[in-house]
Amino acid sequence: MINRIAGLPLKHGQEPGEKGQERSSFGVPDLAQYVKPLENLITNNPGAAVAAAFCVGVALAWWIKRSK
């Protein structure tokens, strides 16, 4: 399977309604700085990423079921 979107750059546009408004100190570029290494990890290890997501889902389902 070929990952067709792995090499595409992230497009950061202006959010609707943000004309002339002061932006917060934490923005999309800051978030991209933290997300990019995670995206690379998932791209390089897709099987491990799916297994980790499955384990988190099972643990969350068990926790929700137990809390009722």
CHARMM internal coordinates of N, CA and C (Angstrom, degrees):
IC EDIT
DIST 1 N 1 CA 1.4425
DIST 1 CA 1 C 1.5249
ANGL 1 N 1 CA 1 C 108.59
DIST 1 C 2 N 1.3002
ANGL 1 CA 1 C 2 N 117.15
DIHE 1 N 1 CA 1 C 2 N 132.90
DIST 2 N 2 CA 1.4539
ANGL 1 C 2 N 2 CA 122.38
DIHE 1 CA 1 C 2 N 2 CA -179.63
DIST 2 CA 2 C 1.5253
ANGL 2 N 2 CA 2 C 108.88
DIHE 1 C 2 N 2 CA 2 C -98.67
DIST 2 C 3 N 1.3327
ANGL 2 CA 2 C 3 N 115.42
DIHE 2 N 2 CA 2 C 3 N 128.76
DIST 3 N 3 CA 1.4662
ANGL 2 C 3 N 3 CA 119.90
DIHE 2 CA 2 C 3 N 3 CA 176.62
DIST 3 CA 3 C 1.5194
ANGL 3 N 3 CA 3 C 107.67
DIHE 2 C 3 N 3 CA 3 C -85.72
DIST 3 C 4 N 1.3118
ANGL 3 CA 3 C 4 N 117.00
DIHE 3 N 3 CA 3 C 4 N 105.91
DIST 4 N 4 CA 1.4619
ANGL 3 C 4 N 4 CA 121.13
DIHE 3 CA 3 C 4 N 4 CA -174.05
DIST 4 CA 4 C 1.5206
ANGL 4 N 4 CA 4 C 113.60
DIHE 3 C 4 N 4 CA 4 C -81.66
DIST 4 C 5 N 1.3223
ANGL 4 CA 4 C 5 N 118.53
DIHE 4 N 4 CA 4 C 5 N -16.80
DIST 5 N 5 CA 1.4552
ANGL 4 C 5 N 5 CA 119.41
DIHE 4 CA 4 C 5 N 5 CA -177.02
DIST 5 CA 5 C 1.5189
ANGL 5 N 5 CA 5 C 113.11
DIHE 4 C 5 N 5 CA 5 C -106.34
DIST 5 C 6 N 1.3233
ANGL 5 CA 5 C 6 N 119.29
DIHE 5 N 5 CA 5 C 6 N 2.53
DIST 6 N 6 CA 1.4621
ANGL 5 C 6 N 6 CA 121.78
DIHE 5 CA 5 C 6 N 6 CA -176.78
DIST 6 CA 6 C 1.5241
ANGL 6 N 6 CA 6 C 111.70
DIHE 5 C 6 N 6 CA 6 C -64.16
DIST 6 C 7 N 1.3215
ANGL 6 CA 6 C 7 N 118.36
DIHE 6 N 6 CA 6 C 7 N -35.40
DIST 7 N 7 CA 1.4521
ANGL 6 C 7 N 7 CA 121.09
DIHE 6 CA 6 C 7 N 7 CA -176.34
DIST 7 CA 7 C 1.5184
ANGL 7 N 7 CA 7 C 114.78
DIHE 6 C 7 N 7 CA 7 C -91.94
DIST 7 C 8 N 1.3167
ANGL 7 CA 7 C 8 N 118.10
DIHE 7 N 7 CA 7 C 8 N -3.07
DIST 8 N 8 CA 1.4538
ANGL 7 C 8 N 8 CA 120.38
DIHE 7 CA 7 C 8 N 8 CA -178.22
DIST 8 CA 8 C 1.5273
ANGL 8 N 8 CA 8 C 111.17
DIHE 7 C 8 N 8 CA 8 C -76.36
DIST 8 C 9 N 1.3203
ANGL 8 CA 8 C 9 N 117.28
DIHE 8 N 8 CA 8 C 9 N 138.07
DIST 9 N 9 CA 1.4659
ANGL 8 C 9 N 9 CA 119.14
DIHE 8 CA 8 C 9 N 9 CA 178.10
DIST 9 CA 9 C 1.5266
ANGL 9 N 9 CA 9 C 111.07
DIHE 8 C 9 N 9 CA 9 C -75.09
DIST 9 C 10 N 1.3311
ANGL 9 CA 9 C 10 N 115.41
DIHE 9 N 9 CA 9 C 10 N 154.56
DIST 10 N 10 CA 1.4585
ANGL 9 C 10 N 10 CA 120.07
DIHE 9 CA 9 C 10 N 10 CA 175.68
DIST 10 CA 10 C 1.5249
ANGL 10 N 10 CA 10 C 108.49
DIHE 9 C 10 N 10 CA 10 C -74.21
DIST 10 C 11 N 1.3126
ANGL 10 CA 10 C 11 N 116.77
DIHE 10 N 10 CA 10 C 11 N 136.23
DIST 11 N 11 CA 1.4646
ANGL 10 C 11 N 11 CA 120.93
DIHE 10 CA 10 C 11 N 11 CA 178.10
DIST 11 CA 11 C 1.5186
ANGL 11 N 11 CA 11 C 108.24
DIHE 10 C 11 N 11 CA 11 C -101.35
DIST 11 C 12 N 1.3044
ANGL 11 CA 11 C 12 N 115.06
DIHE 11 N 11 CA 11 C 12 N 118.59
DIST 12 N 12 CA 1.4576
ANGL 11 C 12 N 12 CA 120.67
DIHE 11 CA 11 C 12 N 12 CA 179.93
DIST 12 CA 12 C 1.5194
ANGL 12 N 12 CA 12 C 108.41
DIHE 11 C 12 N 12 CA 12 C -109.25
DIST 12 C 13 N 1.2934
ANGL 12 CA 12 C 13 N 115.91
DIHE 12 N 12 CA 12 C 13 N 107.45
DIST 13 N 13 CA 1.4548
ANGL 12 C 13 N 13 CA 120.49
DIHE 12 CA 12 C 13 N 13 CA 178.40
DIST 13 CA 13 C 1.5142
ANGL 13 N 13 CA 13 C 110.60
DIHE 12 C 13 N 13 CA 13 C -106.57
DIST 13 C 14 N 1.3019
ANGL 13 CA 13 C 14 N 114.76
DIHE 13 N 13 CA 13 C 14 N 173.10
DIST 14 N 14 CA 1.4539
ANGL 13 C 14 N 14 CA 119.75
DIHE 13 CA 13 C 14 N 14 CA 178.36
DIST 14 CA 14 C 1.5234
ANGL 14 N 14 CA 14 C 108.79
DIHE 13 C 14 N 14 CA 14 C -76.91
DIST 14 C 15 N 1.3085
ANGL 14 CA 14 C 15 N 115.32
DIHE 14 N 14 CA 14 C 15 N 134.57
DIST 15 N 15 CA 1.4608
ANGL 14 C 15 N 15 CA 120.40
DIHE 14 CA 14 C 15 N 15 CA 178.99
DIST 15 CA 15 C 1.5254
ANGL 15 N 15 CA 15 C 109.72
DIHE 14 C 15 N 15 CA 15 C -69.82
DIST 15 C 16 N 1.3285
ANGL 15 CA 15 C 16 N 117.48
DIHE 15 N 15 CA 15 C 16 N 148.95
DIST 16 N 16 CA 1.4656
ANGL 15 C 16 N 16 CA 120.02
DIHE 15 CA 15 C 16 N 16 CA 178.08
DIST 16 CA 16 C 1.5212
ANGL 16 N 16 CA 16 C 110.76
DIHE 15 C 16 N 16 CA 16 C -62.23
DIST 16 C 17 N 1.3069
ANGL 16 CA 16 C 17 N 115.62
DIHE 16 N 16 CA 16 C 17 N 135.85
DIST 17 N 17 CA 1.4642
ANGL 16 C 17 N 17 CA 120.72
DIHE 16 CA 16 C 17 N 17 CA 177.20
DIST 17 CA 17 C 1.5134
ANGL 17 N 17 CA 17 C 113.94
DIHE 16 C 17 N 17 CA 17 C 83.21
DIST 17 C 18 N 1.3252
ANGL 17 CA 17 C 18 N 119.47
DIHE 17 N 17 CA 17 C 18 N 12.36
DIST 18 N 18 CA 1.4564
ANGL 17 C 18 N 18 CA 121.14
DIHE 17 CA 17 C 18 N 18 CA -178.84
DIST 18 CA 18 C 1.5190
ANGL 18 N 18 CA 18 C 112.81
DIHE 17 C 18 N 18 CA 18 C -103.63
DIST 18 C 19 N 1.3099
ANGL 18 CA 18 C 19 N 119.01
DIHE 18 N 18 CA 18 C 19 N 15.24
DIST 19 N 19 CA 1.4571
ANGL 18 C 19 N 19 CA 120.88
DIHE 18 CA 18 C 19 N 19 CA 179.69
DIST 19 CA 19 C 1.5167
ANGL 19 N 19 CA 19 C 109.88
DIHE 18 C 19 N 19 CA 19 C -67.48
DIST 19 C 20 N 1.2992
ANGL 19 CA 19 C 20 N 115.59
DIHE 19 N 19 CA 19 C 20 N 121.98
DIST 20 N 20 CA 1.4591
ANGL 19 C 20 N 20 CA 120.51
DIHE 19 CA 19 C 20 N 20 CA 175.08
DIST 20 CA 20 C 1.5143
ANGL 20 N 20 CA 20 C 114.85
DIHE 19 C 20 N 20 CA 20 C 73.23
DIST 20 C 21 N 1.2986
ANGL 20 CA 20 C 21 N 118.35
DIHE 20 N 20 CA 20 C 21 N -0.79
DIST 21 N 21 CA 1.4583
ANGL 20 C 21 N 21 CA 119.96
DIHE 20 CA 20 C 21 N 21 CA 179.98
DIST 21 CA 21 C 1.5178
ANGL 21 N 21 CA 21 C 109.55
DIHE 20 C 21 N 21 CA 21 C -88.51
DIST 21 C 22 N 1.3078
ANGL 21 CA 21 C 22 N 115.49
DIHE 21 N 21 CA 21 C 22 N 149.01
DIST 22 N 22 CA 1.4527
ANGL 21 C 22 N 22 CA 120.56
DIHE 21 CA 21 C 22 N 22 CA 178.50
DIST 22 CA 22 C 1.5274
ANGL 22 N 22 CA 22 C 108.66
DIHE 21 C 22 N 22 CA 22 C -75.81
DIST 22 C 23 N 1.3228
ANGL 22 CA 22 C 23 N 115.83
DIHE 22 N 22 CA 22 C 23 N 134.25
DIST 23 N 23 CA 1.4542
ANGL 22 C 23 N 23 CA 120.31
DIHE 22 CA 22 C 23 N 23 CA -178.39
DIST 23 CA 23 C 1.5144
ANGL 23 N 23 CA 23 C 109.87
DIHE 22 C 23 N 23 CA 23 C -86.94
DIST 23 C 24 N 1.3121
ANGL 23 CA 23 C 24 N 116.21
DIHE 23 N 23 CA 23 C 24 N 155.98
DIST 24 N 24 CA 1.4523
ANGL 23 C 24 N 24 CA 121.01
DIHE 23 CA 23 C 24 N 24 CA 177.63
DIST 24 CA 24 C 1.5254
ANGL 24 N 24 CA 24 C 109.86
DIHE 23 C 24 N 24 CA 24 C -71.78
DIST 24 C 25 N 1.3267
ANGL 24 CA 24 C 25 N 116.52
DIHE 24 N 24 CA 24 C 25 N 169.27
DIST 25 N 25 CA 1.4530
ANGL 24 C 25 N 25 CA 120.55
DIHE 24 CA 24 C 25 N 25 CA -177.82
DIST 25 CA 25 C 1.5282
ANGL 25 N 25 CA 25 C 111.83
DIHE 24 C 25 N 25 CA 25 C -72.98
DIST 25 C 26 N 1.3277
ANGL 25 CA 25 C 26 N 118.09
DIHE 25 N 25 CA 25 C 26 N -19.88
DIST 26 N 26 CA 1.4616
ANGL 25 C 26 N 26 CA 122.28
DIHE 25 CA 25 C 26 N 26 CA 178.48
DIST 26 CA 26 C 1.5095
ANGL 26 N 26 CA 26 C 108.35
DIHE 25 C 26 N 26 CA 26 C -112.85
DIST 26 C 27 N 1.3323
ANGL 26 CA 26 C 27 N 116.81
DIHE 26 N 26 CA 26 C 27 N 118.08
DIST 27 N 27 CA 1.4496
ANGL 26 C 27 N 27 CA 119.77
DIHE 26 CA 26 C 27 N 27 CA -175.74
DIST 27 CA 27 C 1.5085
ANGL 27 N 27 CA 27 C 112.32
DIHE 26 C 27 N 27 CA 27 C -129.23
DIST 27 C 28 N 1.3116
ANGL 27 CA 27 C 28 N 115.59
DIHE 27 N 27 CA 27 C 28 N -168.74
DIST 28 N 28 CA 1.4546
ANGL 27 C 28 N 28 CA 122.56
DIHE 27 CA 27 C 28 N 28 CA -178.18
DIST 28 CA 28 C 1.5311
ANGL 28 N 28 CA 28 C 111.90
DIHE 27 C 28 N 28 CA 28 C -61.50
DIST 28 C 29 N 1.3274
ANGL 28 CA 28 C 29 N 120.26
DIHE 28 N 28 CA 28 C 29 N -41.95
DIST 29 N 29 CA 1.4681
ANGL 28 C 29 N 29 CA 118.31
DIHE 28 CA 28 C 29 N 29 CA 178.32
DIST 29 CA 29 C 1.5335
ANGL 29 N 29 CA 29 C 112.47
DIHE 28 C 29 N 29 CA 29 C -60.53
DIST 29 C 30 N 1.3235
ANGL 29 CA 29 C 30 N 117.54
DIHE 29 N 29 CA 29 C 30 N -36.41
DIST 30 N 30 CA 1.4548
ANGL 29 C 30 N 30 CA 120.41
DIHE 29 CA 29 C 30 N 30 CA 177.61
DIST 30 CA 30 C 1.5222
ANGL 30 N 30 CA 30 C 110.79
DIHE 29 C 30 N 30 CA 30 C -66.91
DIST 30 C 31 N 1.3082
ANGL 30 CA 30 C 31 N 117.12
DIHE 30 N 30 CA 30 C 31 N -40.71
DIST 31 N 31 CA 1.4545
ANGL 30 C 31 N 31 CA 121.39
DIHE 30 CA 30 C 31 N 31 CA 179.06
DIST 31 CA 31 C 1.5192
ANGL 31 N 31 CA 31 C 110.52
DIHE 30 C 31 N 31 CA 31 C -66.41
DIST 31 C 32 N 1.3187
ANGL 31 CA 31 C 32 N 117.33
DIHE 31 N 31 CA 31 C 32 N -40.42
DIST 32 N 32 CA 1.4575
ANGL 31 C 32 N 32 CA 121.49
DIHE 31 CA 31 C 32 N 32 CA 179.10
DIST 32 CA 32 C 1.5277
ANGL 32 N 32 CA 32 C 110.94
DIHE 31 C 32 N 32 CA 32 C -62.71
DIST 32 C 33 N 1.3165
ANGL 32 CA 32 C 33 N 116.67
DIHE 32 N 32 CA 32 C 33 N -32.05
DIST 33 N 33 CA 1.4636
ANGL 32 C 33 N 33 CA 121.51
DIHE 32 CA 32 C 33 N 33 CA 178.83
DIST 33 CA 33 C 1.5286
ANGL 33 N 33 CA 33 C 110.58
DIHE 32 C 33 N 33 CA 33 C -62.52
DIST 33 C 34 N 1.3221
ANGL 33 CA 33 C 34 N 117.52
DIHE 33 N 33 CA 33 C 34 N -35.29
DIST 34 N 34 CA 1.4539
ANGL 33 C 34 N 34 CA 121.35
DIHE 33 CA 33 C 34 N 34 CA -179.31
DIST 34 CA 34 C 1.5318
ANGL 34 N 34 CA 34 C 112.47
DIHE 33 C 34 N 34 CA 34 C -88.64
DIST 34 C 35 N 1.3178
ANGL 34 CA 34 C 35 N 117.32
DIHE 34 N 34 CA 34 C 35 N -27.42
DIST 35 N 35 CA 1.4603
ANGL 34 C 35 N 35 CA 121.30
DIHE 34 CA 34 C 35 N 35 CA -176.56
DIST 35 CA 35 C 1.5276
ANGL 35 N 35 CA 35 C 111.55
DIHE 34 C 35 N 35 CA 35 C -81.91
DIST 35 C 36 N 1.3224
ANGL 35 CA 35 C 36 N 118.50
DIHE 35 N 35 CA 35 C 36 N -32.95
DIST 36 N 36 CA 1.4660
ANGL 35 C 36 N 36 CA 122.09
DIHE 35 CA 35 C 36 N 36 CA -175.52
DIST 36 CA 36 C 1.5316
ANGL 36 N 36 CA 36 C 112.69
DIHE 35 C 36 N 36 CA 36 C -57.40
DIST 36 C 37 N 1.3489
ANGL 36 CA 36 C 37 N 120.44
DIHE 36 N 36 CA 36 C 37 N -47.15
DIST 37 N 37 CA 1.4762
ANGL 36 C 37 N 37 CA 118.30
DIHE 36 CA 36 C 37 N 37 CA 177.18
DIST 37 CA 37 C 1.5321
ANGL 37 N 37 CA 37 C 112.98
DIHE 36 C 37 N 37 CA 37 C -61.77
DIST 37 C 38 N 1.3297
ANGL 37 CA 37 C 38 N 116.74
DIHE 37 N 37 CA 37 C 38 N -34.85
DIST 38 N 38 CA 1.4594
ANGL 37 C 38 N 38 CA 120.43
DIHE 37 CA 37 C 38 N 38 CA 177.73
DIST 38 CA 38 C 1.5269
ANGL 38 N 38 CA 38 C 110.62
DIHE 37 C 38 N 38 CA 38 C -66.87
DIST 38 C 39 N 1.3312
ANGL 38 CA 38 C 39 N 117.08
DIHE 38 N 38 CA 38 C 39 N -40.89
DIST 39 N 39 CA 1.4620
ANGL 38 C 39 N 39 CA 120.60
DIHE 38 CA 38 C 39 N 39 CA 177.17
DIST 39 CA 39 C 1.5234
ANGL 39 N 39 CA 39 C 110.63
DIHE 38 C 39 N 39 CA 39 C -62.52
DIST 39 C 40 N 1.3317
ANGL 39 CA 39 C 40 N 117.22
DIHE 39 N 39 CA 39 C 40 N -40.87
DIST 40 N 40 CA 1.4638
ANGL 39 C 40 N 40 CA 120.32
DIHE 39 CA 39 C 40 N 40 CA 178.28
DIST 40 CA 40 C 1.5255
ANGL 40 N 40 CA 40 C 111.01
DIHE 39 C 40 N 40 CA 40 C -63.94
DIST 40 C 41 N 1.3238
ANGL 40 CA 40 C 41 N 116.98
DIHE 40 N 40 CA 40 C 41 N -40.85
DIST 41 N 41 CA 1.4638
ANGL 40 C 41 N 41 CA 121.22
DIHE 40 CA 40 C 41 N 41 CA 178.70
DIST 41 CA 41 C 1.5248
ANGL 41 N 41 CA 41 C 111.05
DIHE 40 C 41 N 41 CA 41 C -61.95
DIST 41 C 42 N 1.3269
ANGL 41 CA 41 C 42 N 116.69
DIHE 41 N 41 CA 41 C 42 N -44.06
DIST 42 N 42 CA 1.4595
ANGL 41 C 42 N 42 CA 121.18
DIHE 41 CA 41 C 42 N 42 CA 179.70
DIST 42 CA 42 C 1.5251
ANGL 42 N 42 CA 42 C 110.87
DIHE 41 C 42 N 42 CA 42 C -67.84
DIST 42 C 43 N 1.3419
ANGL 42 CA 42 C 43 N 117.20
DIHE 42 N 42 CA 42 C 43 N -39.33
DIST 43 N 43 CA 1.4691
ANGL 42 C 43 N 43 CA 121.03
DIHE 42 CA 42 C 43 N 43 CA 179.23
DIST 43 CA 43 C 1.5223
ANGL 43 N 43 CA 43 C 110.77
DIHE 42 C 43 N 43 CA 43 C -64.33
DIST 43 C 44 N 1.3316
ANGL 43 CA 43 C 44 N 116.81
DIHE 43 N 43 CA 43 C 44 N -39.63
DIST 44 N 44 CA 1.4643
ANGL 43 C 44 N 44 CA 120.43
DIHE 43 CA 43 C 44 N 44 CA -178.11
DIST 44 CA 44 C 1.5229
ANGL 44 N 44 CA 44 C 112.93
DIHE 43 C 44 N 44 CA 44 C -78.55
DIST 44 C 45 N 1.3323
ANGL 44 CA 44 C 45 N 118.64
DIHE 44 N 44 CA 44 C 45 N -25.51
DIST 45 N 45 CA 1.4657
ANGL 44 C 45 N 45 CA 122.85
DIHE 44 CA 44 C 45 N 45 CA -176.91
DIST 45 CA 45 C 1.5329
ANGL 45 N 45 CA 45 C 110.91
DIHE 44 C 45 N 45 CA 45 C -132.65
DIST 45 C 46 N 1.3271
ANGL 45 CA 45 C 46 N 118.80
DIHE 45 N 45 CA 45 C 46 N 67.88
DIST 46 N 46 CA 1.4637
ANGL 45 C 46 N 46 CA 119.64
DIHE 45 CA 45 C 46 N 46 CA -176.05
DIST 46 CA 46 C 1.5267
ANGL 46 N 46 CA 46 C 113.81
DIHE 45 C 46 N 46 CA 46 C -65.86
DIST 46 C 47 N 1.3130
ANGL 46 CA 46 C 47 N 117.87
DIHE 46 N 46 CA 46 C 47 N -35.15
DIST 47 N 47 CA 1.4668
ANGL 46 C 47 N 47 CA 120.69
DIHE 46 CA 46 C 47 N 47 CA 179.85
DIST 47 CA 47 C 1.5173
ANGL 47 N 47 CA 47 C 111.80
DIHE 46 C 47 N 47 CA 47 C -65.16
DIST 47 C 48 N 1.3196
ANGL 47 CA 47 C 48 N 116.03
DIHE 47 N 47 CA 47 C 48 N -44.10
DIST 48 N 48 CA 1.4597
ANGL 47 C 48 N 48 CA 120.76
DIHE 47 CA 47 C 48 N 48 CA 178.55
DIST 48 CA 48 C 1.5304
ANGL 48 N 48 CA 48 C 110.71
DIHE 47 C 48 N 48 CA 48 C -65.70
DIST 48 C 49 N 1.3310
ANGL 48 CA 48 C 49 N 117.37
DIHE 48 N 48 CA 48 C 49 N -35.56
DIST 49 N 49 CA 1.4608
ANGL 48 C 49 N 49 CA 120.84
DIHE 48 CA 48 C 49 N 49 CA 179.01
DIST 49 CA 49 C 1.5304
ANGL 49 N 49 CA 49 C 111.05
DIHE 48 C 49 N 49 CA 49 C -66.09
DIST 49 C 50 N 1.3271
ANGL 49 CA 49 C 50 N 116.51
DIHE 49 N 49 CA 49 C 50 N -41.58
DIST 50 N 50 CA 1.4725
ANGL 49 C 50 N 50 CA 120.03
DIHE 49 CA 49 C 50 N 50 CA 178.31
DIST 50 CA 50 C 1.5247
ANGL 50 N 50 CA 50 C 110.28
DIHE 49 C 50 N 50 CA 50 C -67.07
DIST 50 C 51 N 1.3258
ANGL 50 CA 50 C 51 N 117.13
DIHE 50 N 50 CA 50 C 51 N -41.32
DIST 51 N 51 CA 1.4645
ANGL 50 C 51 N 51 CA 120.67
DIHE 50 CA 50 C 51 N 51 CA 178.92
DIST 51 CA 51 C 1.5261
ANGL 51 N 51 CA 51 C 111.02
DIHE 50 C 51 N 51 CA 51 C -64.01
DIST 51 C 52 N 1.3197
ANGL 51 CA 51 C 52 N 117.32
DIHE 51 N 51 CA 51 C 52 N -41.34
DIST 52 N 52 CA 1.4610
ANGL 51 C 52 N 52 CA 120.68
DIHE 51 CA 51 C 52 N 52 CA 178.69
DIST 52 CA 52 C 1.5230
ANGL 52 N 52 CA 52 C 110.87
DIHE 51 C 52 N 52 CA 52 C -65.73
DIST 52 C 53 N 1.3366
ANGL 52 CA 52 C 53 N 117.55
DIHE 52 N 52 CA 52 C 53 N -41.86
DIST 53 N 53 CA 1.4622
ANGL 52 C 53 N 53 CA 121.18
DIHE 52 CA 52 C 53 N 53 CA 178.45
DIST 53 CA 53 C 1.5270
ANGL 53 N 53 CA 53 C 110.70
DIHE 52 C 53 N 53 CA 53 C -63.77
DIST 53 C 54 N 1.3337
ANGL 53 CA 53 C 54 N 117.29
DIHE 53 N 53 CA 53 C 54 N -39.23
DIST 54 N 54 CA 1.4627
ANGL 53 C 54 N 54 CA 120.96
DIHE 53 CA 53 C 54 N 54 CA 177.66
DIST 54 CA 54 C 1.5245
ANGL 54 N 54 CA 54 C 110.63
DIHE 53 C 54 N 54 CA 54 C -63.79
DIST 54 C 55 N 1.3265
ANGL 54 CA 54 C 55 N 117.40
DIHE 54 N 54 CA 54 C 55 N -45.04
DIST 55 N 55 CA 1.4715
ANGL 54 C 55 N 55 CA 120.93
DIHE 54 CA 54 C 55 N 55 CA 179.62
DIST 55 CA 55 C 1.5222
ANGL 55 N 55 CA 55 C 111.72
DIHE 54 C 55 N 55 CA 55 C -63.02
DIST 55 C 56 N 1.3212
ANGL 55 CA 55 C 56 N 116.86
DIHE 55 N 55 CA 55 C 56 N -41.35
DIST 56 N 56 CA 1.4693
ANGL 55 C 56 N 56 CA 120.28
DIHE 55 CA 55 C 56 N 56 CA 177.67
DIST 56 CA 56 C 1.5264
ANGL 56 N 56 CA 56 C 109.56
DIHE 55 C 56 N 56 CA 56 C -64.11
DIST 56 C 57 N 1.3278
ANGL 56 CA 56 C 57 N 117.73
DIHE 56 N 56 CA 56 C 57 N -40.71
DIST 57 N 57 CA 1.4643
ANGL 56 C 57 N 57 CA 121.17
DIHE 56 CA 56 C 57 N 57 CA 178.09
DIST 57 CA 57 C 1.5130
ANGL 57 N 57 CA 57 C 112.63
DIHE 56 C 57 N 57 CA 57 C -63.13
DIST 57 C 58 N 1.3294
ANGL 57 CA 57 C 58 N 117.03
DIHE 57 N 57 CA 57 C 58 N -42.79
DIST 58 N 58 CA 1.4704
ANGL 57 C 58 N 58 CA 120.66
DIHE 57 CA 57 C 58 N 58 CA 178.60
DIST 58 CA 58 C 1.5270
ANGL 58 N 58 CA 58 C 110.06
DIHE 57 C 58 N 58 CA 58 C -64.85
DIST 58 C 59 N 1.3319
ANGL 58 CA 58 C 59 N 117.16
DIHE 58 N 58 CA 58 C 59 N -44.03
DIST 59 N 59 CA 1.4651
ANGL 58 C 59 N 59 CA 120.50
DIHE 58 CA 58 C 59 N 59 CA 179.73
DIST 59 CA 59 C 1.5253
ANGL 59 N 59 CA 59 C 111.09
DIHE 58 C 59 N 59 CA 59 C -63.86
DIST 59 C 60 N 1.3215
ANGL 59 CA 59 C 60 N 116.96
DIHE 59 N 59 CA 59 C 60 N -41.34
DIST 60 N 60 CA 1.4691
ANGL 59 C 60 N 60 CA 120.33
DIHE 59 CA 59 C 60 N 60 CA 178.86
DIST 60 CA 60 C 1.5213
ANGL 60 N 60 CA 60 C 110.93
DIHE 59 C 60 N 60 CA 60 C -65.99
DIST 60 C 61 N 1.3261
ANGL 60 CA 60 C 61 N 117.53
DIHE 60 N 60 CA 60 C 61 N -41.97
DIST 61 N 61 CA 1.4690
ANGL 60 C 61 N 61 CA 120.54
DIHE 60 CA 60 C 61 N 61 CA 178.46
DIST 61 CA 61 C 1.5291
ANGL 61 N 61 CA 61 C 110.65
DIHE 60 C 61 N 61 CA 61 C -63.37
DIST 61 C 62 N 1.3261
ANGL 61 CA 61 C 62 N 116.95
DIHE 61 N 61 CA 61 C 62 N -41.79
DIST 62 N 62 CA 1.4612
ANGL 61 C 62 N 62 CA 120.92
DIHE 61 CA 61 C 62 N 62 CA 178.55
DIST 62 CA 62 C 1.5301
ANGL 62 N 62 CA 62 C 110.03
DIHE 61 C 62 N 62 CA 62 C -62.87
DIST 62 C 63 N 1.3251
ANGL 62 CA 62 C 63 N 116.99
DIHE 62 N 62 CA 62 C 63 N -42.33
DIST 63 N 63 CA 1.4668
ANGL 62 C 63 N 63 CA 121.51
DIHE 62 CA 62 C 63 N 63 CA -178.77
DIST 63 CA 63 C 1.5321
ANGL 63 N 63 CA 63 C 110.78
DIHE 62 C 63 N 63 CA 63 C -65.82
DIST 63 C 64 N 1.3308
ANGL 63 CA 63 C 64 N 116.83
DIHE 63 N 63 CA 63 C 64 N -42.29
DIST 64 N 64 CA 1.4699
ANGL 63 C 64 N 64 CA 120.09
DIHE 63 CA 63 C 64 N 64 CA 178.73
DIST 64 CA 64 C 1.5195
ANGL 64 N 64 CA 64 C 110.69
DIHE 63 C 64 N 64 CA 64 C -66.65
DIST 64 C 65 N 1.3137
ANGL 64 CA 64 C 65 N 117.12
DIHE 64 N 64 CA 64 C 65 N -42.59
DIST 65 N 65 CA 1.4628
ANGL 64 C 65 N 65 CA 120.52
DIHE 64 CA 64 C 65 N 65 CA 179.91
DIST 65 CA 65 C 1.5177
ANGL 65 N 65 CA 65 C 111.22
DIHE 64 C 65 N 65 CA 65 C -63.74
DIST 65 C 66 N 1.3069
ANGL 65 CA 65 C 66 N 116.76
DIHE 65 N 65 CA 65 C 66 N -39.04
DIST 66 N 66 CA 1.4646
ANGL 65 C 66 N 66 CA 120.98
DIHE 65 CA 65 C 66 N 66 CA -178.24
DIST 66 CA 66 C 1.5333
ANGL 66 N 66 CA 66 C 112.29
DIHE 65 C 66 N 66 CA 66 C -71.46
DIST 66 C 67 N 1.3294
ANGL 66 CA 66 C 67 N 118.01
DIHE 66 N 66 CA 66 C 67 N -29.48
DIST 67 N 67 CA 1.4607
ANGL 66 C 67 N 67 CA 120.81
DIHE 66 CA 66 C 67 N 67 CA -176.07
DIST 67 CA 67 C 1.5327
ANGL 67 N 67 CA 67 C 112.35
DIHE 66 C 67 N 67 CA 67 C -74.99
DIST 67 C 68 N 1.3031
ANGL 67 CA 67 C 68 N 119.58
DIHE 67 N 67 CA 67 C 68 N -12.48
DIST 68 N 68 CA 1.4717
ANGL 67 C 68 N 68 CA 120.76
DIHE 67 CA 67 C 68 N 68 CA -178.46
DIST 68 CA 68 C 1.4850
ANGL 68 N 68 CA 68 C 112.34
DIHE 67 C 68 N 68 CA 68 C -91.02
END
COOR INIT
IC SEED 1 N 1 CA 1 C
IC BUILD
